[in-house]
Amino acid sequence: MHKLSLDAILLLISGVALVGCSRRDMEHDGRGPSKATAPELAVATVSPEELRAVVKKYRGKVLLVDYWATWCPTCKEFFPHTVALSRELADRGLAVVSLSFDDAEDEPKVRRFLTANGATFENLRAQTGASPESVTAFGIENGAIPFLQLYDRTGKLRKTFPAPVRPAEVDKAVRQLLAEPASAA
């Protein structure tokens, strides 16, 4: 059996447009990451105001916020890309935060998914969960996830990536912001 490198996997998905999820009735089909043996990661529940405070905390770094949910197959397909990007570019100044649109009772499932995917960055869950209120409160364009926001080193929102998310576009925009001098951001 051939083992694909991370670069090969990223290359395979970079040209593929990922469509979004906007309905909660897309439940997990049982195929996905298996339960990891590592301890589960912490997930803080936040409001939009609390997310703004988190964004401020990362000033000085380029910040990518990934909105996703365990009930969204496209989100789960894209999420490893976010993890890989974080690992590859953290030493160049990239910070990543994930924000789940899962309900409170699904938080154990969220933690298992994050652990299985090695999401060692800051992980949050919307206090309004999978409700339409979350989409409105967090300003999700097109009303669908996955949805990403990219902030520069000053904390200014510079780019959004509504569904369908194109990995190559995310990569390009992240690298462009990382290449900007800190004073120019």
N, C-alpha and C positions, 0 to 999 in steps of 0.2 A: 504494500500500500504506500502511495506517495504522500508525503507530508508537505503541505503548502506553507511557505514562509508568510510572515505577516505582510511583507511587501507584495507578494503575489495575491494574497487575499484582498488587500486594499486596491490593487490594480483591477482585479476582477469586478469589484463592486463600484469602483469609481465612475464607470461609465453608465451605470444603471440608475435610472430615476426611481426613487422609492416613493410610492404613493402613501397618503396619510390615512389615519384612522380618526373617525369622528363619531363613532357609535360605540356604546358600551357593550353591545351584544356580540362583539367579536371576542369570544372567550378563548382562553388558552387551549390548544388542541393536544397538549401532553407532549408534544415534540419540542424540545428546547434544552436549555442547559440542565445538566443533571445537578443534583444537590452537591455542593462542594463540601470538602471536609474542613475548610478554614472557618473560623468564627464568622457569624453574620455581621455585616456592617451596620452601623447606626444610621437611622433615618430620622431627621428632624421634621416636624410638621410646621409649615409656614403659611402665612398670609402674603398677599402681594407686597404689603408694607415691609414685612420681615425679609422678603426676597430682596427688596431694594437695599436693606441694610447689609445683606450678604454680598451684594454686588459692590457696595462701597468698601467692604473689607478687602476686596481683591484689587483695589487701585494699585497701580504700579505693575500689574500683570495684564496680559490679554486674557479675557475671560470668555469662555464658551459655556452657555447654559443650554442644556438639552432637556426639553420637555417630552415626556414619554409615559407609557403605562404598560403594565403586564398584560392587559387585555387587548393591546394593539400589536398585531403580528408584525407590522411594518416597523414599529418602534423597536421591537425586540431584534429585528433583523439589522437595523441601523446601529443599535447601541454598541456592539463590539467595535465599530468604526470610531465612535467617540472615545472609548477606552484606549484604543490603539493610538489615536491622535494625542491623547493625554500623555501616554507613556513616552511617545516619540518626542514630544515638544515641550514637556514640562521644564526641562533644563534650559530651554530658550525663553521661558517666561510665560508659558501657557498654563492657565488654571482652568479647571472644568468643574462645573456644578451640574448635577442632574436633579430634575424636579419631576416626580411621579404624579400622575393624575389618577392614582388608585385610591379607593376608599380606605378608611381606617382599618376595617376588618381584613383587608388584603395586605396590610403592612408586612406580615411574616413572608408572604409570597414575594413582595417587593425586595425585602432583605435577602432572601434566598437567591433571587435573580441577580441582584447586584453582587453578591458574594461569588456566585458561579462565574460571573463575567469579570471579576477582578476590578470592580469599580472602587478603587481606593481613594478617589477624590470625594468632595463633600456631596452628600446625597440628601435630598429633601423630598417631602411629600406635600402637595397642596392640601390645606386644611379643608377645602371644599370638595376634595376627591374627584370622582369621575363625573361630577355634575356639570351642566352647561355653564353654571356660575364660574367654574374654574377657567373655562375658555374665555369668557368675557373679562374676568378679573385680572387674568395674567396676559391679556392682549394677544391671544393666539390668532394669527392671521389665517384666513380660510376656514377657521373653526376646526382644524384637523391637526393631529400630531402624527409623527414627530414634527417638532417645531424647534428651531434653534435660534438663539440670539448671540451675537458676537459684540463684545465690548472692548474698547481700546484701553490703554494703560491709564487713562484719566477717569475711566468709569463711564464714558460716553457710549451709548448704543450706536454702533456703526453699521451693523448689517443684521438682517433677519433671514431665516431660511424656512419659508413655509413649505408644507407638503405640496407636491412631492419633493423631498430633499434629495439633492444630487451631491454625493460625497465629494466629487472632484471640485465643485464650487465651494464647499465648506473648507476643504484643504487649502485651496488657493487663497481665499479670504483670510484664513487664520495666518498663513505664512506671510501674506502681505502686511498684516498688522504687526506681526512679530518682527518684520524687517524694518518697520518705522523706528526712527530714533525715539527714545523715551520722551524727549522734549518736544517732538513734533506731534505726538499723539493727542 
